[in-house]
Amino acid sequence: MNERSRRAKLLGAVFSVALAFTAGTSHAETPANALIVAQSIDDAVSFDPAEGFELTTVQSFNNLYQRLIESNRDDGTKIQPALAAAWEAGADGKSLTFTLADKAVFSSGNPVRPEDVVFSLTRAVKLNKSPAFILNELGWTAETVDKAVEKIDDTHVKLTWTADVGPAFALSLLTAPIASIVDEKTVSAEAKDGDFGNGWLKTNSAGSGAFKIASYTPHEALVLEANAQSSDKPKLENVILRNVPDVAARRLLVEQGDADIARGLGADQIDALKDKAGIKVLSVPSARTDYILINSKANETLGNPAFWEAARYLVDYNGIAKDLLRGQSQVHQAFLPVGFPGAVTDTPFSLDVEKAKTVLADAGIKTPVKVEFIVFNDQPFLSIAQSLQSSFAKAGIELDIQPGVASDIYAKGRSGQYQMTLRYWIPDYFDPHSNASAFAINRDNSTNTAAKYAGWVIPDLTDETLAAVKEQDAAKRIALYEDLQKKVQKSSPFVFLLQGNDQVVISDKVKNYVQGLNADQVYYDHVEK
């Protein structure tokens, strides 16, 4: 059987299983060589690591790609070798030289070369997609990056930067998904109109990870196939992420044995499954922070800091965390999650409708006022949105909830085509600057940050944030990030609500599933059934 016939047969079997459990076949056995995951994948915009910035895509990258270095699975603050066997910091404090590991191979069979490293990092900067600001932290721009990333010889690559940051911070940046190394030969062959192969990589992969994309159908399924070239062979042949938008359907699938894992279930579904035979509920601490994003440029009311302040007193924080989500999140009102150095844990805001009314009246904001509120058509976002709609209404603010497919909600948020939305933020690497750079940097709307999406231009706060990342004294650096959090917490178009605690429902037949604190730390390579 040739490769094309083999793959056609494989995918036919895969989709037969997927369609069977979507149709509700009772107590069907999942294939012994495949992991079936029921979740929403509607958020997926692109599987190009230079562009993908959503939960589904970010969770896939560690399985499809490798970076020069990576975060340790058990302790993300520790950095360990991946495609690089070793590295050395330059005496100038602004360079790193990496020695590539022997015999690393892409899924195409092409060897991993210094040229692939150069291509991957420079294309990521030049494409300038949503996550590009991470590499911009090194001072890399489309005009300068070619000189900053260079091949030394057949086993060495040197990175240099102009930003006033040290090697330790640079290493943290290089653990982010955008620093994934792609196969230059394969990707370049698919390039069109100067897009560096971005159009092709949106739905395909070209990495050296344990898996590769066998098939992706938007809003239906992502099928991963074991990478025969991988140095660390996965235990299963396939991982199938099937799009199941309805949380009740996800619960039924995992309960019946038609899915091995279910993600994103509501509190009611979790409670109903906790004592079910053959099922485990994993509770995994998450670095995800949930927040309200207000478009300060949408109109005069939303741009008024008094509206931002009032909004902070119109959230039933404890009711959402304890009564609505029941263990799936905890109240958290700062941009750094617990588990990161310098995270502020105080919670100065609580539901106080009368205070909110006073703040609005003193600022001359007349009520009632109607605000369009776009949200992901998925849980727990819809439930949280309904709680907010109820509490905001008590102060005369009518939230017009407009559910939508996650990928569309992302697009509207990034283009400023919204008034208010409910979002989550996930750190890109294990350093406090990962979140600070998103929420406290926006000098002139030239960088893709959350502050830019909010239309919040903050040159002074930007200077303070850049000073924090440059600080070499650890204690002083933490103090600077604590101060930044308190300023953003007090007055900004962000209302931080919660820190997540992921509850993953898993069949007891599944062994060695690993998920870490950060969103990209989802690993399928050691999973067995």
Protein Blocks (a to p, Z undefined) as FASTA:
>chain_A
ZZklmmmmmmmmmmmmmmmmmnopahiacdfkbccddddfklpmbfcfklgccfklmmmm
mmmpccfbdcdfklmmbccdfkbmbdcddfkopaccddddehiacfkopacdfklmmmmm
mmmmmnopaklmmmmmnopafklmmmmpccfblmbccdddfbdcdfklmmmmmmpmklpc
cdfklmmmmggehlnommmmmmgccdfbfbdcfbdcehiaccddddfkbmbdcfbfbdcd
dddfblklmmmmmmnopafbdghiafklmmmmmmgghiacdddddfbdcdddddfklpmm
lmpmklmmmmmmmccfklmmmmmnnopaccdfbfbdghiahiafbdfbccdfklmmmmmm
mnopacddddddddddbdfklmmmmmmmmmmmmnopacddddddfklmmmmmmnopafbd
cdddddfbdcfklmmmmmmgcfkopaccfklmnopacfklmmmmmmmmmpmblklmmmmm
mmmmmmmmmnccbdcfbdcdddddddfkbghiacdfblklccfklgcZZ
